[in-house]
Amino acid sequence: MISQVRWGEVFPARWARLVPDLLRQLAYSKDEETRQYALWDLQNIISHQATIFEVTAATIPFLCYLLTSDEEQDKYLPLLLLGKIHTDTIDYDPQKEGAIHNRAYSEMFACANTVKPFLSHPDPDYRAEAVMILGRLIRHVNLVGVWLLDMASHEDNRDVRMALLDQIEVMINDNYQPSESLREQAFAYVRDSMNCGNAMLECRATATIIAMQSGEVDDELAPKLDWCFRAVPLDEEIAQEQFGVIDMVTHLHRGLSRIADPQRLDIHERVLNSAGNPTVIRMVVCEILSTYGLAQRTSNDPHIETVTDLQRRGLEIILACDLFWQRELNDGLTYYRVDLTSRERLRLQLERMNSRD
């Protein structure tokens, strides 16, 4: 089957000729290390930096075949590799890459019914990967969305539920035209997750709702958002791992990227006022500075001379955050175009910039 494709001739990428041997190693090697290396090499060839190539579309049917082949006992690695292919990428140039992307998407959709049974696999790692693969079929959101929400109703594994929240946030987007019924089901599931008893899931669900509501923080959501950032340093599960804190704040920022200003700054301000965890505070300050054009593009970037209204408000929010300055969280932030060496120096710089406006 693999040999029927003229890999080295059909695909211009010089690494494409390595794909058939790597697929065979992934499928049939008895050595676990060999299979892992084949996985990594294939990922770099067919999905480097989440890019879709000509060879990507040609590889998908073989990975799908491995999920059903009796010869391939361990289905996880092919499933994992399919999960690395970002068929939900929309920031491509249709004139240059549209045909390639469309073919890859079509091949992945053809695998949907093969992947679907893994939603009920006894191993949560398999279920999480199946969620990621199916959730990226955004052109068929009203089909796969129903599958995912049906599965979600009885899923109790935290990591799988986190994957479900990731994909629900992507799917419930007006660009993909989810049905009103699907939208209602999704909102109900996410709101239930906001009170599930697991702090990480509750915080993730809160960030998801913010994105799904395009930044609207209503009377019900406002206290929950505040609770999330107070809970971070208190909850043992989150506090154990620095990754837990970073993951939660990263998800919130991803949700904020879909929100227009000034609502986005309102939420940044609310977070800084609520958070007690130094990692959260520092991350949010850096996010404000980066989002509003205050990060240096090169080491030679001069200090900024004038500020826009949004930049001014962002700097005022940072100046007002006592914990940021009391805990000396400004240490090492030398790659921004404002003077963060001390609170007083930043205040003076902002006054000078205001006087120039």
N, C-alpha and C positions, 0 to 999 in steps of 0.2 A: 504493500500500500504506500509506504513512504517513498519507495524508489520510483513510483509513477510520476512524481514531480521532479522536474529538472531544476533543482534548487539553484545551482550555480549559474545557470543560463537565464532563467526567468527573472531573477531578482538582482538588481544592480548592486545592492549592498554586498561587499566582499565577504562579510561574515555569514551570509545566507547559506553558503555551501557547507557550513558546519552543522546546520540544523538537523539533517537526517541522522547523523551519528549521535548527536546529543539526545534526540528523541528516543533512539534505541537504548541509549544508556539509561535514560529516565525510566523507560518501560521495562527493561529486562535485566538490568544489572542486579546482581545479588549483593553487591557491595554498597552499603548505605552512603558512604562518603562519596563514591562515584556518582550516585544518584543526586546527592545534594549539589555537587559541583555542576552537574548537567543542568539542574534547575537554575542555578545562578547564572550560568552562561546563556541559557535560553532566555532568561528574563532580560539580560542586557542586550540581546540581539533583537528580540521581538517587541520589547516594551520599555526601551531605554528612556528614562525620564517621562514616562507615561505617554510616549509618542506612538502613534500607529504607523507602521510601515507596510509596504507591499507583502513582505514575508510574514507579517503578523497574521493577516487574513488566511494565508495558506497553512499556517501552523495550527490554527484553532480546531479544524476538523480532526486532526490527529490527536490533540489533547482530549477532545470530546470522545473519540474512539477509545482512548485509554480508560475512560471512566466506565465503559461498558465491557471492556475486554476481560475474558476469564484469565488471560495470561497475566494481566496486571492486577496483582493481589492488593497492593497498597494504592488506593485511589487518591490519597491526600495530596501528593506532590503535583499531579496533573491538575487537580482542583485548585491548588494554591497558585499555580502558574496562570490558569485562566483568570483567577482573581486579580492578577497584576495587570491585566489588559484593560485599559481605561476606555471602554466604548462609550462612556458618557462625556468624553471630551467634546466641548463645543467651541473652543477657541482655536479652530483651525481655519486655514484659508480654503474655502470651498472650490476656488478656481484651480488650486494646485493639488489639494489633498482630498477633495470631496469624494471622489470615486474610491480611493483607497479606504477612507474611513467608512464609507457606506458598505463596502464589501466586508470589512472586518465586523461591522455591526451585524450585518445579515448572517454571517457565519456564527457569531455568538448567539444570535436569536435562535438559529437552528439548533443550538445546543440546549436551549432553555428547558425542554422537556426531559433531557438527560440529567440536567443539574437539579431540577425540581425535587426528585426523591431525596436528595441529600439534605433538604430542609428538615427531614425527620430522622436523620442519621443519629445513632446513639452517642456519637462523639461530638461535643459542642464545637470543636475546632472545624469539623466538616460543615456543621450547620452555619457557622459564622461566615465561612468562605462562600457557601452557596448563597447566603444573603447578599454578600458584596457583589457577586457575579450577576445575580438576577436584578438587584437594585439598580444596576447601571444600564439596564435595558429601558432607558427613559422614553424611547419612542413608543413603547408598549406599556406605559405606566399603569393603565387601567386593567391590564391583565396581570402583570407581575406584582403590582401593588396589592391586589386581592390575595395572591398567594402568600405574600409576606405578612399581611395583616391577619390572615387566617392562622398562619404559623405562630404569630406573635401572641395570640390569645392564650396559648398554653405553654409558652416558652418561659423558663424560670432561670436560665443561666445568665449571669450578669454580662459576660463578654458578648454573648450572642445578642442580648438585648441592646447593648451599646451599638453593635453593628446595625441592628434594626433601626435604632434612632438615627444613625448616620444616614442610612438610605432613605428613610421617611423624610428627613429634612430636604434631601435632594429632590425627591419625587414630587413633594407638595409645593410645586412652583408653577405659577401660571403659564410659564413658557412651555410646559409639557402637557398642559390641559388635563389635569386630573379631574375625574368626575366629581360631582358634588357629594355623592355617596362615599367615594373613596376619601375625599377630603374630611368628611365628618368622622369616618372611622379612624383616620390617622390622628386627628386632633383628640379624639376620645382616648386612643391608646397612649398618646404622649402625655396627656393630662393625668391619666391614671399612673403613669410612670413617675410623675412628679411627687407622688405620695406612696411610693412602693416600699419604703423602709430601708432602702440602700442609698446612702448619701451620694455615692458616685453617680448612680443612675438618676437620682432626683436632680442633681446639678446638671447632668447632661440633658435630661428632658427639659429642664428650664431653659437652657440655651437653645434647644431645638424649637421650643414654642416661640421664643423671641424672634428667631429667623422666620418661622412660618407666619408670624403675625407682622412681618416686615418692621420690627422694632417697636411695635406698640406694647407698652408695659401698662396693663390695666390694673385696676384696684386689687384683683385677685393675684396677679403675677408679681406686683411690686414687692410685697413682703417675702414672697418665695425667693425672688432674686437676691434680696438682702440676706436671707437665711443662708443661701448657698455659699456666699463668700464669708459669712461668719462661721459656717460649718467646716470650712476647709481645714483650719488648724486644729479643730476639736475632734473631728472624726478619725478614729484610729486607722481605718482602711485607707483613707486618703493620705493621712499624715505619714504612714509607714513608707510610702514610696514617693519620692520627689516627682516621678513621672505622673502619678495620679493628679497632682496639683497642676502640672504643666499641661497635661492632657485636657483637663477640664477648662482651663483658661483658653487654651488653643481652640477648643470647640466653640467657646463663647465668641471669640474673635472671628471665627469663620462665619458664625451667624451674623455678627455685626457687619460683615462685609456686604451683606445684602440690604443694609439699612441706610437710609439717607440721613445726612446731617440736617439739623442739629441733634436729632434723636440719638445718634450714635454717641455723641459727646455726653449727652444726658446719662446714658448708661455707663460710660466710662467713669463719670463723676460719681454715680451711685456706687459703683464697684469700689472705687478708692475710698469712699466714705464708709463702706461696710467691711472691707477686707481687713483681716488681722494677720494674714500670712505674708511674710516679707517677699516670698517668691511671686505671689500673685501681684502685690503692689508694684514690684519692679517690672514685671512683665507688662502690666497695664500702662505704666509710664512709658516704657519703650514703644508700646503699640501706639500710643497717642503721638509720640514724637515721629515715629516712622510714617504713620497714616497721613499726617498733615504736612509732609514735606520738610521735616526738620532733621532728617537723617542725612549724613554726608554721602555723596555718591563717590567721591574720591578723597584721598587724604589731603588734597589741596583745596577742598571746598572752604571758602571763607565763612566766618560767622555771619549769620543772617542779619541783614540791616533793617528790614521792615517786615511787618507781619500782617497777614490777613486776619479777618475777624475770627475765623475758626482756629487759626494758629494761636492768636492771642488768648482765646478762651481756653484752649488746651493747656497753654502754659500757666494760666491762672489756676486751673484745676490742679496741676502738679504743685504749684507753689502752696496751695491750701492743704496739701496732704501732709499732715504733721509726721506720721509714721515714716514716710519716705525720707524725710530729712533727719528725724531723730535716730533712726536705725542706720543712717549713713548708707542708704541703698543707692545713692548716686555714685558710689565709688566705682571707678573703671568705665563710666559711661562717657568716654572721650570722643566717640564717633558721631556726635550730634552737632548741629550747627548753632547750638545755644550753649551758654556757659553754665554747666551743671556742677562746677566745683564747690559751690555753696549756695544756700538758699538766698542769701543776701546778694550775691553776685548775679544770680539769675533774675532777681527782682530788679536790680539796677539796670541790667541789660534790657529787660522788658520795658522799663520806663523810658530808656533812651529810644527804643524802637517805636514806642507810642508817640514820643515827641516828634519823630520824623514823619509820621503819617499825615 
